Amino acid sequence: MSSPDTVGQASPAGSSGFDALLVDFGHALRAAGLPVGTDDILTFCEAVSHLDVSDLMDVYWSGRTTMVRRREHVPVYNLVFRMFFLDVDPVKTDERKRMMRASANAGATLEIPNTEPGLPGDVSPDEAKLGYVASTSEVYRHKAFSDCTDDELRQLRRLMSRMRITPPRRRTHRTAKARRSATLDMRRMARDAMRSLGEPHDLAYKQRKHKLRPLVLILDVSGSMADYSRNLLQFAYSAKRANAKVEVFCFGTRLSRITKSLDRRDPDEAMRQAGEAVLDWDGGTRIGDSLREYTREVRRSRLGRGAIVVVCSDGLDRGDPQQLEDAMETLSRLAHRIIWVNPHKGDAPVYVPASLGMIIADPYIDEVHSGHNLASLERLAERLPKVG
C-alpha cells in the first residue's frame, strides 16, 4: 500500500496497484464535501490490505467504517461510491475498476443503500440489505449444479469462493485460565495461598483448551461425478483457505493428493493446478482402492488421524466390494467422524442407499449430506464445526 509521503499526492492514473485507486476514491469523497483527512485515507488503505481488494463489498465497508464519521454523511458516501466504482465509461474504464465490477456482478447485484437523504441522522431501511442480494442469486443457490448453464456455474463458483467455513475444533487435555468456569484451578489457588501464608484469596478457574481438528476431503472426480466434482473442488478450496489443517485428495481409479495445489490465493490458479495434478479426471471409479491407499498413508505418516473425513462420491464403484468394505472399516477406526456427500441424495430428508458402493459403506458412515447445490454445501459448512 502507499506510504504516508505519497498519500497526499495526486495518484498516477496508470498505476498498476490498487493503492492509488483507493487514494483517488478518498480524494473524491473529500471533493464531495466529506471531512476526509490523510490519516483517514491511510487507515482505509490499511484496512483494505487485510481484505480482498478486488471485492467491492470489502472496499465499501472498509471506506464506510474509516472515512465516514456522521450518519448524515452516509448518503453522500454511497453516491460517490456508486459514481466512482460503478457508473463508469465501459470503454475508458480503469482495468482495476473493471476487475472489481466483475467481482461484484458474480452471481448477484451489488445493492447500494438508498442515497436519498431523509431527516438528519436517518439511515435508510435498505441499509441492512446491503450486500450481494438479487433474485437470481437465491434461485442459483437452490438450483442443482447438473441443471445450471456454464454462466450460472461460473457465478456460483464465485459465490462459493467467498464462502466462510469455520474450522472444526476439539477439546484437548491441557487447560488454561478462565474468568468463570465450572472447574476450579486448585493448584493455582494452592500456590496463591502459600504466597500469603495460607490465607485463601479469590477463586481461580480453568477450562480445557481447544485446537483445530484435522479435516480431510476425498473427492470423487470420475465420469459419473462430472456435474459436481468441479464445484466440490471449489468447496474444498474454500475449506483450505479457512483452515491450515485441511487435506484434500481426489480419486478416480487412484488417489491423488492436491493439498499443495489448492494453497493459492487465486482460486482459478488453484483449480488449474489441481486439474493438472489429477491424471484420471472423468475416468473410472475405484472407491475401495483409493480409500485403502488413503488409510495406508494415514498409518504411515499419521496424516489425518482423528480427522473429520468427508468423502464426496455417488458410490458407483467398479472395484471389489470386499475391498471397499475393508477400507471403510479401517477408515472408521482412524477417523473421528465419516461424512459422506452424495449428490444423488438431493433434498430428501432421509437417504436410502441405492448403489452397491453406498450400501456397503453405509454402516460406517456417520452422516450423509447432499452437495448437489450451493444451499446444501452451505448447510454442510455450517455442520462441520459442530461435528468437531
C-alpha positions as CSV (number, residue, x, y, z in Angstrom):
1,M,0.0,0.0,0.0
2,S,1.1,3.6,-0.3
3,S,3.4,5.2,2.2
4,P,2.5,8.3,4.1
5,D,4.6,10.5,1.8
6,T,2.6,9.5,-1.2
7,V,-0.9,9.6,0.0
8,G,-1.3,13.3,-0.2
9,Q,0.0,13.5,-3.7
10,A,-2.0,13.0,-6.9
11,S,-2.1,9.4,-7.8
12,P,-0.7,8.4,-11.2
13,A,-3.5,7.3,-13.5
14,G,-1.6,4.5,-14.9
15,S,-0.6,2.9,-11.6
16,S,-0.9,-0.9,-11.7
17,G,-1.6,-1.3,-8.0
18,F,-4.9,-0.7,-6.2
19,D,-3.5,1.6,-3.6
20,A,-3.6,4.6,-6.0
21,L,-7.2,3.8,-6.9
22,L,-8.1,3.8,-3.2
23,V,-6.4,7.1,-2.6
24,D,-8.3,8.6,-5.6
25,F,-11.5,7.4,-4.0
26,G,-10.6,9.2,-0.8
27,H,-9.9,12.4,-2.7
28,A,-13.3,12.1,-4.5
29,L,-15.0,11.9,-1.1
30,R,-13.1,15.0,0.0
31,A,-14.1,16.8,-3.1
32,A,-17.8,15.9,-2.4
33,G,-17.6,17.7,0.9
34,L,-16.8,14.9,3.4
35,P,-14.2,15.7,6.0
36,V,-11.7,13.0,4.9
37,G,-8.1,13.6,6.1
38,T,-4.9,12.0,5.1
39,D,-4.9,9.8,8.2
40,D,-8.4,8.5,7.2
41,I,-7.2,7.5,3.8
42,L,-4.2,5.8,5.3
43,T,-6.4,3.8,7.6
44,F,-8.7,3.0,4.7
45,C,-5.8,1.6,2.7
46,E,-4.5,-0.4,5.6
47,A,-8.0,-1.9,6.2
48,V,-8.4,-3.0,2.6
49,S,-4.9,-4.5,2.6
50,H,-6.1,-7.1,5.1
51,L,-9.2,-8.0,2.9
52,D,-9.8,-8.8,-0.8
53,V,-9.2,-5.5,-2.7
54,S,-11.0,-6.9,-5.7
55,D,-14.1,-7.4,-3.7
56,L,-16.3,-4.3,-3.9
57,M,-18.1,-5.2,-0.7
58,D,-14.9,-5.3,1.3
59,V,-13.8,-2.0,-0.2
60,Y,-17.3,-0.4,0.5
61,W,-17.3,-1.4,4.2
62,S,-13.7,-0.5,4.7
63,G,-14.3,3.0,3.4
64,R,-17.6,3.3,5.2
65,T,-16.0,2.5,8.6
66,T,-12.8,4.5,8.2
67,M,-13.9,7.6,6.3
68,V,-17.5,8.3,7.4
69,R,-18.0,9.8,10.9
70,R,-21.5,11.1,10.8
71,R,-24.7,9.3,9.8
72,E,-25.9,12.1,7.6
73,H,-22.7,11.6,5.5
74,V,-23.7,8.1,4.6
75,P,-25.9,9.1,1.5
76,V,-23.1,11.2,0.2
77,Y,-20.6,8.4,0.6
78,N,-23.0,5.9,-1.1
79,L,-23.5,8.3,-4.1
80,V,-19.7,8.9,-4.5
81,F,-19.0,5.2,-4.2
82,R,-21.5,4.4,-6.9
83,M,-20.2,7.1,-9.2
84,F,-16.6,6.2,-8.6
85,F,-16.7,2.4,-8.9
86,L,-19.9,1.5,-10.8
87,D,-21.1,4.4,-13.0
88,V,-18.1,4.5,-15.3
89,D,-17.5,4.6,-19.1
90,P,-17.2,0.9,-20.3
91,V,-14.7,2.0,-22.9
92,K,-12.4,4.1,-20.7
93,T,-12.8,2.1,-17.5
94,D,-9.7,1.6,-15.4
95,E,-8.7,-2.1,-15.5
96,R,-8.7,-2.3,-11.7
97,K,-12.3,-1.0,-11.6
98,R,-13.3,-3.5,-14.3
99,M,-12.0,-6.3,-12.2
100,M,-13.9,-5.1,-9.1
101,R,-17.1,-4.7,-11.0
102,A,-16.7,-8.2,-12.4
103,S,-16.4,-9.5,-8.8
104,A,-19.5,-7.6,-7.7
105,N,-21.6,-8.9,-10.6
106,A,-20.7,-12.5,-10.0
107,G,-24.0,-14.2,-9.3
108,A,-25.7,-11.2,-7.8
109,T,-26.0,-7.4,-7.9
110,L,-24.2,-5.0,-5.7
111,E,-27.0,-3.2,-4.0
112,I,-26.0,0.2,-2.6
113,P,-28.4,1.6,0.1
114,N,-30.8,4.3,-0.9
115,T,-28.9,7.5,-1.4
116,E,-31.9,9.9,-1.0
117,P,-31.2,11.8,2.2
118,G,-34.1,11.9,4.7
119,L,-34.3,13.5,8.1
120,P,-30.9,14.4,9.6
121,G,-29.4,11.3,11.2
122,D,-31.9,8.9,9.5
123,V,-30.5,5.8,7.8
124,S,-32.3,4.1,5.0
125,P,-34.1,0.8,5.9
126,D,-32.3,-0.6,2.9
127,E,-29.1,-0.3,4.9
128,A,-29.5,-3.8,6.4
129,K,-29.8,-5.3,3.0
130,L,-26.5,-4.0,1.6
131,G,-24.7,-7.0,0.1
132,Y,-24.8,-9.5,-2.7
133,V,-28.5,-9.8,-2.9
134,A,-30.5,-10.4,-6.1
135,S,-33.4,-12.5,-7.0
136,T,-31.2,-14.6,-9.3
137,S,-28.7,-15.4,-6.6
138,E,-31.3,-17.1,-4.5
139,V,-32.5,-19.1,-7.5
140,Y,-29.0,-20.2,-8.2
141,R,-28.4,-21.2,-4.6
142,H,-31.2,-23.8,-4.8
143,K,-30.6,-24.9,-8.3
144,A,-28.8,-28.3,-8.8
145,F,-25.4,-28.0,-10.3
146,S,-26.3,-30.5,-13.0
147,D,-29.1,-28.2,-14.2
148,C,-27.0,-25.0,-14.4
149,T,-25.6,-23.5,-17.5
150,D,-21.9,-22.7,-17.8
151,D,-22.5,-19.0,-17.0
152,E,-24.6,-19.9,-13.9
153,L,-21.9,-22.3,-12.7
154,R,-19.2,-19.6,-13.1
155,Q,-21.4,-17.2,-11.0
156,L,-22.0,-19.9,-8.4
157,R,-18.3,-20.7,-8.1
158,R,-17.5,-17.0,-7.4
159,L,-20.1,-17.0,-4.7
160,M,-18.7,-20.3,-3.3
161,S,-15.2,-18.8,-3.3
162,R,-16.4,-16.3,-0.7
163,M,-18.0,-19.0,1.5
164,R,-16.8,-18.8,5.1
165,I,-16.1,-22.2,6.5
166,T,-15.5,-22.3,10.3
167,P,-12.8,-24.9,11.1
168,P,-13.8,-27.8,13.4
169,R,-12.2,-27.7,16.8
170,R,-11.6,-30.3,19.6
171,R,-11.0,-30.1,23.3
172,T,-7.5,-31.1,24.5
173,H,-6.4,-32.4,27.8
174,R,-4.4,-29.2,28.5
175,T,-6.1,-26.4,30.5
176,A,-5.9,-22.6,30.5
177,K,-7.0,-19.8,32.9
178,A,-10.7,-18.8,32.7
179,R,-12.6,-16.0,34.2
180,R,-15.5,-18.2,35.0
181,S,-15.9,-21.9,34.7
182,A,-17.4,-25.0,36.3
183,T,-13.9,-26.2,37.2
184,L,-11.7,-24.7,40.0
185,D,-8.0,-24.5,39.4
186,M,-6.9,-26.0,42.8
187,R,-3.2,-25.9,42.0
188,R,-3.2,-22.2,41.3
189,M,-5.3,-21.5,44.3
190,A,-2.9,-23.5,46.5
191,R,0.1,-21.6,45.1
192,D,-1.6,-18.3,45.7
193,A,-2.5,-19.3,49.3
194,M,1.1,-20.3,50.0
195,R,2.4,-16.9,49.0
196,S,0.0,-15.3,51.5
197,L,0.9,-17.6,54.4
198,G,-2.0,-19.9,53.9
199,E,-4.7,-17.2,53.6
200,P,-7.0,-18.0,50.7
201,H,-7.8,-15.3,48.1
202,D,-10.0,-15.2,45.1
203,L,-11.3,-18.3,43.4
204,A,-9.3,-19.4,40.3
205,Y,-10.9,-21.2,37.4
206,K,-9.6,-23.3,34.5
207,Q,-11.0,-24.6,31.3
208,R,-10.0,-27.1,28.6
209,K,-8.0,-25.7,25.7
210,H,-9.3,-26.1,22.1
211,K,-7.3,-26.8,19.0
212,L,-8.1,-27.3,15.3
213,R,-9.2,-30.8,14.3
214,P,-7.9,-32.0,11.0
215,L,-10.3,-32.0,8.1
216,V,-9.8,-34.4,5.2
217,L,-11.8,-34.1,1.9
218,I,-11.7,-37.0,-0.5
219,L,-13.4,-36.0,-3.8
220,D,-14.6,-38.4,-6.5
221,V,-13.7,-36.9,-9.9
222,S,-14.8,-39.8,-12.0
223,G,-17.1,-39.5,-15.0
224,S,-20.3,-40.1,-13.1
225,M,-19.5,-37.1,-10.9
226,A,-18.6,-34.8,-13.7
227,D,-21.6,-32.5,-13.0
228,Y,-20.5,-32.0,-9.4
229,S,-16.7,-32.6,-9.0
230,R,-15.7,-29.1,-10.1
231,N,-18.0,-27.4,-7.6
232,L,-17.0,-29.8,-4.8
233,L,-13.4,-28.9,-5.5
234,Q,-14.3,-25.2,-5.2
235,F,-15.8,-26.1,-1.8
236,A,-12.6,-27.8,-0.8
237,Y,-10.6,-24.7,-1.8
238,S,-12.8,-22.6,0.5
239,A,-12.2,-25.0,3.3
240,K,-8.5,-25.0,2.7
241,R,-8.4,-21.2,2.8
242,A,-10.1,-21.2,6.2
243,N,-8.2,-23.9,7.9
244,A,-4.5,-24.8,7.7
245,K,-5.3,-28.4,8.9
246,V,-7.1,-29.4,5.7
247,E,-6.0,-32.2,3.4
248,V,-7.6,-32.6,0.0
249,F,-7.5,-35.7,-2.1
250,C,-9.1,-36.6,-5.5
251,F,-9.7,-40.1,-6.8
252,G,-11.0,-41.8,-9.8
253,T,-9.1,-45.0,-10.4
254,R,-6.3,-43.9,-8.0
255,L,-5.8,-41.4,-5.2
256,S,-4.1,-38.0,-5.8
257,R,-3.1,-35.5,-3.1
258,I,-3.8,-31.9,-4.2
259,T,-3.5,-30.0,-0.9
260,K,-0.5,-28.1,-2.1
261,S,-2.2,-27.2,-5.4
262,L,-5.1,-25.6,-3.6
263,D,-2.7,-23.5,-1.5
264,R,-3.0,-20.5,-3.8
265,R,-4.6,-17.1,-3.3
266,D,-6.2,-17.0,-6.8
267,P,-9.0,-19.7,-6.9
268,D,-8.7,-20.0,-10.7
269,E,-4.9,-20.7,-10.5
270,A,-5.6,-23.2,-7.7
271,M,-8.2,-25.0,-9.8
272,R,-5.9,-25.1,-12.8
273,Q,-3.0,-26.7,-10.7
274,A,-5.4,-29.2,-9.1
275,G,-6.6,-30.2,-12.5
276,E,-3.1,-30.8,-13.7
277,A,-2.2,-32.9,-10.6
278,V,-5.1,-35.3,-11.1
279,L,-4.5,-37.5,-14.1
280,D,-7.6,-39.7,-14.1
281,W,-10.2,-36.9,-14.2
282,D,-13.6,-38.0,-15.6
283,G,-12.5,-41.6,-15.8
284,G,-13.5,-44.8,-13.9
285,T,-14.2,-45.2,-10.2
286,R,-12.4,-47.4,-7.7
287,I,-13.5,-46.2,-4.3
288,G,-12.2,-49.1,-2.3
289,D,-8.7,-49.0,-3.8
290,S,-8.5,-45.2,-3.2
291,L,-9.7,-45.3,0.4
292,R,-7.3,-48.2,1.1
293,E,-4.4,-46.1,-0.3
294,Y,-5.5,-43.2,2.0
295,T,-5.7,-45.4,5.1
296,R,-2.2,-46.7,4.3
297,E,-0.9,-43.1,4.1
298,V,-2.6,-42.3,7.5
299,R,-0.9,-45.3,9.1
300,R,2.5,-44.4,7.7
301,S,2.6,-40.7,8.3
302,R,-0.3,-40.1,10.8
303,L,-1.8,-37.8,8.2
304,G,-5.4,-37.0,9.2
305,R,-5.5,-39.4,12.2
306,G,-8.5,-38.4,14.3
307,A,-9.8,-36.2,11.5
308,I,-13.2,-35.5,10.2
309,V,-13.2,-37.3,6.8
310,V,-15.6,-36.0,4.1
311,V,-16.0,-38.4,1.2
312,C,-17.7,-36.8,-1.8
313,S,-18.9,-39.6,-4.2
314,D,-22.1,-41.1,-5.7
315,G,-21.0,-44.5,-4.6
316,L,-20.8,-46.0,-8.1
317,D,-17.8,-48.3,-7.6
318,R,-16.2,-50.5,-10.2
319,G,-13.8,-52.2,-7.8
320,D,-14.0,-55.2,-5.5
321,P,-16.9,-54.7,-3.0
322,Q,-15.0,-56.6,-0.3
323,Q,-12.1,-54.2,-0.7
324,L,-14.4,-51.2,-0.2
325,E,-15.8,-52.7,3.0
326,D,-12.3,-53.4,4.4
327,A,-11.2,-49.9,3.6
328,M,-14.3,-48.3,5.2
329,E,-13.9,-50.4,8.3
330,T,-10.3,-49.3,8.7
331,L,-11.2,-45.7,8.0
332,S,-13.9,-45.7,10.7
333,R,-11.2,-46.7,13.2
334,L,-8.8,-44.0,12.1
335,A,-11.2,-41.1,11.6
336,H,-13.1,-39.1,14.2
337,R,-16.2,-38.9,12.0
338,I,-17.0,-40.0,8.4
339,I,-19.3,-37.7,6.5
340,W,-20.4,-38.8,3.0
341,V,-21.6,-36.3,0.5
342,N,-23.7,-37.9,-2.3
343,P,-25.4,-35.5,-4.8
344,H,-28.0,-38.2,-5.5
345,K,-29.5,-37.6,-2.1
346,G,-30.9,-34.3,-3.3
347,D,-33.3,-32.6,-0.9
348,A,-34.7,-35.8,0.5
349,P,-34.7,-35.7,4.3
350,V,-33.9,-39.4,4.6
351,Y,-31.4,-41.1,2.2
352,V,-31.8,-44.7,1.3
353,P,-28.7,-46.2,-0.4
354,A,-29.3,-47.4,-3.9
355,S,-25.9,-48.1,-5.4
356,L,-23.8,-51.1,-4.3
357,G,-21.0,-48.9,-3.1
358,M,-23.3,-46.8,-0.8
359,I,-24.9,-50.0,0.6
360,I,-21.5,-51.3,1.6
361,A,-20.3,-48.0,3.0
362,D,-23.5,-47.1,4.8
363,P,-22.8,-48.9,8.1
364,Y,-19.6,-47.0,8.6
365,I,-20.9,-43.5,7.7
366,D,-21.9,-41.1,10.5
367,E,-23.7,-38.6,8.3
368,V,-24.9,-38.3,4.7
369,H,-25.2,-34.9,3.0
370,S,-26.3,-33.9,-0.5
371,G,-23.9,-31.4,-2.0
372,H,-26.0,-31.1,-5.2
373,N,-26.4,-27.3,-5.0
374,L,-24.9,-24.3,-3.2
375,A,-27.5,-24.3,-0.4
376,S,-26.6,-27.9,0.5
377,L,-22.9,-27.0,0.6
378,E,-23.7,-24.1,2.8
379,R,-25.5,-26.4,5.2
380,L,-22.5,-28.7,5.2
381,A,-20.2,-25.8,6.0
382,E,-22.5,-24.9,9.0
383,R,-22.4,-28.5,10.2
384,L,-18.7,-29.2,10.1
385,P,-17.6,-27.1,13.1
386,K,-20.4,-28.8,15.2
387,V,-19.1,-32.3,14.3
388,G,-15.7,-31.4,15.7
